[in-house]
Amino acid sequence: MTFTPQDQTFAEATEAYRRLWADEGSKIIEAMEHGTGLTFLEKHVKAVIFEGPSSSGAGDRPMYLRASYPADVKKATLVHEHGHRLIAQLKNRPTDLDEHRVLFLFLYTSRKAFGVRTSLTRRSGSKAHGLDCTTTRPPGNGRSRSVRPSGLHAKRTS
């Protein structure tokens, strides 16, 4: 991966993502491929570090990663956004199945395999460190939309 700050105010966060990927990237890829039976088709991904909702990008479009996340959430975000890129190759999907529901089939197990925080508790009334993201292949009308993947952060009530 290549990490580039949107501007120099994000240089420190960019370096944190770089170090994280150097230390953990191969384990992340291995766990996700093992957990899904899929293989990452892309050998190199560009990422822009900025302050806004993270998004996976696709193809030649870079991944966008939020600068202000603490280290454990940076790691979880890398896993989450790579998950979007990994499942983009799945062409035969039920039309009523949201992309995040597909991700949740394997993300919990994959994240747990390499020590990403897997707490499913909500932070009272606040997004705090919620993983905001923009899907690149949403169901329905084909336009991207921001979502908060509640399955990662909310206690199940049923």
SVG drawing of the C-alpha trace seen along z (x, -y; Angstrom):
<svg xmlns="http://www.w3.org/2000/svg" viewBox="-35 -21 42 42">
<polyline fill="none" stroke="black" stroke-width="0.4" points="0.0,0.0 1.0,-3.6 -0.3,-6.1 -0.4,-9.8 -1.6,-12.6 -4.3,-14.8 -2.2,-17.7 0.7,-18.0 -1.7,-18.3 -2.2,-14.5 1.5,-13.5 1.6,-12.0 -1.6,-9.9 -0.2,-8.9 3.0,-7.6 0.9,-5.7 -1.1,-4.0 2.2,-3.2 3.7,-1.6 0.6,0.3 0.5,1.7 4.2,2.6 3.7,4.5 0.3,6.1 -0.6,5.9 0.5,9.4 -1.4,10.9 -4.5,8.9 -4.5,10.1 -3.8,13.7 -6.6,13.8 -9.1,12.2 -8.2,14.6 -8.3,17.6 -11.6,16.5 -13.3,16.0 -11.6,18.4 -11.2,15.4 -7.9,13.9 -7.2,10.2 -7.0,9.4 -5.2,6.1 -1.5,6.2 -1.2,2.5 -3.7,0.1 -3.3,-3.6 -4.7,-5.4 -5.3,-9.0 -5.3,-10.0 -7.7,-12.9 -10.4,-13.9 -13.7,-12.5 -15.6,-9.2 -13.4,-6.3 -14.1,-4.6 -12.7,-1.6 -12.3,-3.1 -12.2,-0.6 -9.9,0.2 -7.7,-2.8 -9.6,-5.0 -7.7,-5.3 -9.0,-4.2 -9.7,-7.2 -8.9,-6.7 -9.8,-8.9 -6.8,-10.5 -8.1,-11.0 -8.9,-7.5 -6.9,-5.9 -4.5,-3.1 -6.9,-0.2 -9.6,-1.8 -7.1,-2.6 -6.4,1.1 -10.1,2.0 -10.7,-0.5 -8.0,1.0 -9.6,4.4 -13.1,3.1 -12.1,1.1 -10.0,4.0 -13.1,6.2 -15.1,4.0 -12.3,4.4 -12.1,8.1 -15.8,8.8 -16.1,6.4 -15.2,9.5 -18.4,11.3 -20.8,10.7 -23.6,13.1 -25.3,11.5 -28.9,11.4 -30.2,7.9 -31.6,7.4 -28.4,8.2 -26.6,5.1 -22.8,5.0 -22.2,4.7 -24.1,7.9 -21.8,9.7 -18.8,8.1 -20.1,9.1 -20.1,12.8 -16.3,12.8 -15.0,9.6 -15.6,10.5 -13.6,13.8 -10.9,12.2 -10.5,9.2 -10.3,11.5 -7.6,13.6 -5.1,10.8 -6.1,8.9 -8.3,6.1 -10.7,4.9 -14.0,6.8 -16.2,5.1 -19.8,4.8 -20.8,2.2 -22.3,-1.2 -20.7,-4.4 -23.6,-6.1 -25.2,-8.6 -22.0,-9.3 -20.4,-8.0 -17.1,-8.2 -14.9,-5.9 -17.6,-4.4 -16.4,-3.2 -18.1,-5.7 -17.6,-4.5 -18.9,-5.1 -19.8,-2.0 -18.6,-1.8 -21.1,0.8 -24.3,0.1 -27.5,2.1 -30.3,0.3 -29.8,-2.8 -26.0,-2.5 -25.1,-5.7 -22.6,-5.7 -24.1,-6.5 -22.6,-6.9 -23.6,-4.4 -22.7,-3.5 -22.3,0.2 -24.2,0.8 -23.4,4.5 -19.9,3.7 -20.8,1.3 -24.2,2.0 -25.3,4.6 -27.8,7.0 -31.2,6.6 -32.8,9.6"/>
</svg>
